[in-house]
Amino acid sequence: MTNKHLVIKELLTITNKEDHKVVVFGDGINDVSMFEVADRYYAVSNANKEIKELATEVIGHHEDDAVIEFISRETGLCIKDYK
């Protein structure tokens, strides 16, 4: 089991952002704890079945840059040449 949820909580605390919404992305069972502390949680389409069932929504495949596309769409930021 990983402690991704603890890192998220600590980051929010040290940056004084506890009131901010948290959005996470996952693909494996090791991401469940992270999903539990987030406000919205997304699985990429190549994620395992359990993660897809827990997710707020399933987005595209990670090889198709689904996370970058999602962040760009949600924030209005144009992310170019990130590779």
Residue frames relative to the residue before (quaternion, step in Angstrom):
aa qw qx qy qz dx dy dz
M 1.0000 0.0000 0.0000 0.0000 0.00 0.00 0.00
T 0.2881 -0.7588 0.5602 0.1652 3.53 -0.98 0.83
N 0.4047 -0.7190 0.5221 0.2161 3.53 -1.29 0.32
K 0.1348 0.8267 -0.5337 0.1169 3.58 1.02 0.76
H 0.6192 0.5576 -0.3432 0.4334 3.58 1.03 -0.74
L 0.6421 0.5222 -0.3276 0.4557 3.59 1.04 -0.71
V 0.6269 0.5297 -0.3295 0.4666 3.56 1.04 -0.75
I 0.6428 0.5156 -0.3210 0.4669 3.58 0.95 -0.84
K 0.6651 0.5006 -0.3048 0.4628 3.58 0.86 -0.95
E 0.6669 0.5026 -0.2995 0.4614 3.59 0.92 -0.90
L 0.6399 0.5265 -0.3208 0.4587 3.58 0.95 -0.84
L 0.6546 0.5035 -0.3105 0.4708 3.58 0.95 -0.83
T 0.6609 0.5142 -0.3003 0.4568 3.56 1.01 -0.81
I 0.7375 0.4325 -0.2634 0.4468 3.58 0.70 -1.00
T 0.6976 0.4244 -0.2781 0.5058 3.58 1.19 -0.37
N 0.4173 -0.7271 0.4454 0.3143 3.57 1.33 0.04
K 0.5010 0.6659 -0.4042 0.3772 3.58 1.04 0.75
E 0.1948 0.8339 -0.5007 0.1265 3.61 1.16 0.51
D 0.6903 0.4827 -0.2785 0.4614 3.58 1.14 -0.59
H 0.5288 0.6383 -0.4069 0.3839 3.60 1.25 -0.02
K 0.4977 -0.6307 0.5066 0.3128 3.53 -1.21 0.52
V 0.2183 -0.7759 0.5824 0.1054 3.55 -1.02 0.83
V 0.0836 -0.7663 0.6370 0.0078 3.53 -0.93 1.05
V 0.0261 -0.8083 0.5880 -0.0165 3.58 -0.80 1.01
F 0.2531 -0.7365 0.6113 0.1406 3.51 -1.35 0.41
G 0.0529 0.8211 -0.5660 0.0523 3.56 -0.95 0.81
D 0.1792 -0.7895 0.5775 0.1055 3.50 -1.33 0.26
G 0.7896 0.2766 -0.1435 0.5285 3.59 1.21 -0.31
I 0.7088 -0.4754 0.3250 0.4074 3.51 -1.31 0.34
N 0.5936 0.5756 -0.3603 0.4318 3.59 1.18 -0.47
D 0.6383 0.5356 -0.3242 0.4478 3.61 1.25 -0.12
V 0.4139 0.7383 -0.4574 0.2726 3.61 1.27 -0.13
S 0.6752 0.4930 -0.3206 0.4453 3.63 0.79 -0.89
M 0.6188 0.5323 -0.3331 0.4720 3.57 1.10 -0.68
F 0.6268 0.5342 -0.3284 0.4625 3.59 1.01 -0.80
E 0.6590 0.5539 -0.3053 0.4071 3.59 1.01 -0.82
V 0.7387 0.3827 -0.2355 0.5024 3.63 1.12 -0.48
A 0.6021 0.5768 -0.3521 0.4252 3.58 1.27 -0.14
D 0.5072 -0.6298 0.4973 0.3145 3.53 -1.28 0.44
R 0.7716 0.0457 -0.0187 0.6341 3.56 1.13 -0.72
Y 0.0371 -0.8070 0.5888 -0.0253 3.53 -0.95 0.88
Y 0.1399 -0.8124 0.5660 -0.0026 3.48 -0.82 1.14
A 0.2282 -0.7425 0.6151 0.1349 3.51 -1.14 0.76
V 0.4083 -0.6544 0.5666 0.2900 3.54 -1.11 0.67
S 0.6430 -0.5810 0.3385 0.3667 3.58 -1.11 0.61
N 0.6743 0.4667 -0.3037 0.4850 3.58 1.19 -0.36
A 0.3962 0.7203 -0.4746 0.3147 3.60 1.26 0.25
N 0.5763 -0.5696 0.4348 0.3929 3.54 -1.23 0.33
K 0.7186 -0.4988 0.2947 0.3847 3.54 -1.26 0.56
E 0.6553 0.5335 -0.3206 0.4280 3.61 0.89 -0.89
I 0.6639 0.4932 -0.3017 0.4744 3.57 0.97 -0.85
K 0.6313 0.5314 -0.3348 0.4550 3.58 0.96 -0.80
E 0.6623 0.5094 -0.3065 0.4560 3.60 1.00 -0.79
L 0.6862 0.4793 -0.2789 0.4708 3.61 1.09 -0.65
A 0.5933 0.6489 -0.3437 0.3298 3.54 1.11 -0.72
T 0.5721 -0.5512 0.4913 0.3570 3.52 -1.28 0.56
E 0.7650 -0.1176 0.1301 0.6197 3.52 1.07 -0.92
V 0.3318 -0.6937 0.5937 0.2372 3.55 -1.23 0.48
I 0.1818 -0.7798 0.5932 0.0838 3.53 -0.81 1.07
G 0.7650 -0.3927 0.2567 0.4411 3.60 -1.24 -0.15
H 0.7099 -0.4468 0.3545 0.4132 3.52 -1.39 -0.02
H 0.5588 -0.6276 0.4175 0.3457 3.59 -1.00 0.75
E 0.6437 0.5270 -0.3323 0.4444 3.61 1.07 -0.62
D 0.6617 0.4620 -0.2955 0.5113 3.57 1.29 -0.27
D 0.5088 -0.6861 0.3861 0.3483 3.57 1.30 0.40
A 0.1414 0.8468 -0.5004 0.1123 3.56 1.10 0.74
V 0.6604 0.5054 -0.3251 0.4503 3.61 0.93 -0.79
I 0.6480 0.5016 -0.3129 0.4801 3.59 0.93 -0.86
E 0.6469 0.5171 -0.3150 0.4635 3.59 0.94 -0.88
F 0.6461 0.5193 -0.3146 0.4625 3.58 0.97 -0.87
I 0.6754 0.4885 -0.2999 0.4640 3.58 0.82 -0.98
S 0.6380 0.5256 -0.3245 0.4597 3.59 0.96 -0.82
R 0.6810 0.4919 -0.2826 0.4630 3.55 0.90 -0.95
E 0.7025 0.4838 -0.2665 0.4488 3.59 0.90 -0.93
T 0.7735 0.3672 -0.1828 0.4832 3.58 0.99 -0.80
G 0.4241 -0.6993 0.4680 0.3348 3.54 1.20 -0.47
L 0.4845 0.6547 -0.4398 0.3785 3.57 1.28 0.11
C 0.2938 -0.7193 0.6014 0.1859 3.53 -1.09 0.70
I 0.0773 -0.8103 0.5809 0.0018 3.54 -0.32 1.26
K 0.0158 0.8137 -0.5768 0.0704 3.55 -0.43 1.27
D 0.8600 0.1272 -0.0876 0.4864 3.51 -1.23 0.55
Y 0.2511 0.8000 -0.5058 0.2029 3.56 0.89 0.90
K 0.6164 0.5584 -0.3584 0.4241 3.59 1.19 -0.22
